[in-house]
């Protein structure tokens, strides 16, 4: 696959994920946050099962070791990922009830900064780029979220906590994905998320079938395209992409969320909020730039 095709696939992935914020917002015109996530995640499982079958056939054709569902690590990883995915995605849905699509999209991308900072507890180094990015992001978050009364809106706070939950989920994926089949891991995490959200759905929302049917389009977009298609595109493209470039391109989902909110929902950010978005995006880009690594000679080893 050429570099151009790879980058275009990653750009399409970012576009699908960015526009998913619009689908999530519109979907809640008909159903509650728990209902939307329960059904979206279930659809995601169904959408990924054919991908599992296709990849299994590819492995068999290439005489590679077969992946399996019978792995204790796979189910433990899937359970943990599903719990934090449920927490992050549910908080994100509630955030969208109180804030604009673009703001939630940009605040969510802060997880890219949270991940290396949380990695400190796992004794992983944090580069200077990250710390500078954190300072820039704090300035951006101030402009994006803090009101004239020096308070933060409930929706923005929920989005920030959501980003933290996604950071934990990414660290768990990072731990388990080298040990198990990645697509199977994703299937299980979506299944766990759907089951947990179903409890909330029946406990506090009691959705009506007519409302669910009215929400069919955003549900299918979020379930099939965002969970199934975009995840598959990411897997295919990242096999041929340089990790830093891939991360940079996919972080454009925050930009697409703003564009989608503006074009499809008529949501416009103020000048102050827009500048905050610029700073947050700059921080995200900086955090993903490769840090200079000292050679053995330079380190005196």
C-alpha positions, -999 to +999 in steps of 0.1 A: +000+000+000+014+034-010+020+061+016-007+083+000-034+055+003-023+048+039-027+085+049-060+088+031-074+058+050-062+073+083-078+106+073-111+088+065-109+072+099-105+106+116-134+119+095-157+091+105-148+095+142-151+132+141-186+131+125-196+104+151-199+132+176-227+147+155-244+112+154-241+109+191-256+143+197-285+138+173-292+103+186-300+117+220-329+136+205-346+103+206-330+081+233-310+085+265-272+082+268-273+047+283-296+035+255-275+050+228-243+035+240-259+001+247-272-002+212-243+014+195-218-009+212-240-040+204-241-029+167-203-025+169-199-061+180-220-073+151-201-051+127-167-064+139-175-102+138-171-103+100-138-086+104-127-113+128-137-140+103-119-122+075-087-118+094-088-155+106-091-166+069-061-143+061-040-159+088-049-194+076-040-184+040-007-170+052-001-201+074+001-179+105-009-191+140-047-190+145-062-165+169-086-178+195-114-167+218-102-192+244-078-170+262-080-159+298-059-128+291-083-119+262-114-119+284-097-101+313-084-074+290-117-072+272-136-068+306-113-041+318-113-022+285-151-025+283-155-010+318-134+020+310-149+023+275-183+023+291-173+050+316-157+072+290-184+069+263-212+074+288-196+105+302-191+117+267-228+112+259-238+132+290-213+159+281-229+162+247-262+169+264-247+201+280-220+212+255-214+216+218-200+188+196-168+207+188-160+215+224-165+179+235-145+167+205-115+188+214-117+182+251-118+145+245-085+146+226-068+156+258-065+118+265-034+120+243-018+140+270-033+120+299-019+087+286+019+095+290+013+113+323-005+083+338+023+063+323+045+079+350+029+055+375+041+027+353+076+041+354+075+053+318+094+084+308+076+116+298+094+137+272+098+175+274+073+177+244+046+162+267+052+187+295+052+216+271+020+202+255+004+200+289+010+237+296-003+247+262-033+224+267-041+240+301-041+275+284-063+261+257-087+245+282-089+278+301-101+296+269-123+267+258-140+259+291-136+285+319-164+311+320-162+347+329-172+337+365-141+314+366-162+283+367-163+253+343-196+242+327-209+208+337-207+194+301-170+205+298-161+189+331-178+157+321-158+157+288-126+162+307-133+132+330-143+113+299-109+120+284-093+106+316-114+074+314-103+070+278-067+074+288-070+045+312-087+024+285-059+031+261-033+021+287-051-012+292-053-018+255-016-010+253-009-037+279-031-065+265-030-059+227+005-074+221-007-105+240-041-112+223-059-106+191-068-069+188-101-072+170-113-099+194-103-076+222-123-048+207-153-071+202-153-081+239-149-045+251-179-034+230-199-063+244-190-055+280-198-018+273-232-028+259-241-050+288-232-024+314-250+004+296-280-019+292-283-020+330-284+018+330-308+018+301-334-004+318-329+011+352-332+048+345-343+053+309-369+026+299-366+034+261-396+030+238-392+010+206-405+039+185-378+062+198-351+036+191-364+032+156-364+070+151-327+070+161-318+043+136-296+065+115-272+079+142-272+045+159-261+028+127-235+055+119-220+052+154-222+015+155-213+003+120-191+032+107-175+045+139-170+011+157-168-013+128-155+004+096-132+030+112-116+005+136-109-018+106-095+010+085-072+020+114-059-016+117-053-019+079-037+016+076-015+014+107+002-017+094+018+005+067+020+039+085+047+054+107+031+056+142+037+093+148+022+103+114-007+080+120-014+095+154-012+130+140-037+123+112-062+105+134-061+134+159-078+154+132-110+139+145-113+169+168-112+192+139-138+172+120-161+173+151-161+211+149-167+211+112-195+186+116-211+206+145-210+237+124-222+223+090-248+199+103-260+214+136-252+251+132-230+251+163-205+280+162-177+285+187-168+320+199-135+336+191-122+327+226-133+291+223-119+288+188-085+300+200-087+275+228-093+248+203-062+259+184-041+257+215-055+223+224-048+209+189-013+224+190-007+206+223-020+173+209+003+176+179+033+185+200+027+156+223+029+132+194+061+146+179+090+122+183+113+133+212+151+133+207+167+103+221+202+104+234+227+080+219+249+058+241+279+080+234+260+112+243+247+096+274+282+085+284+274+048+284 
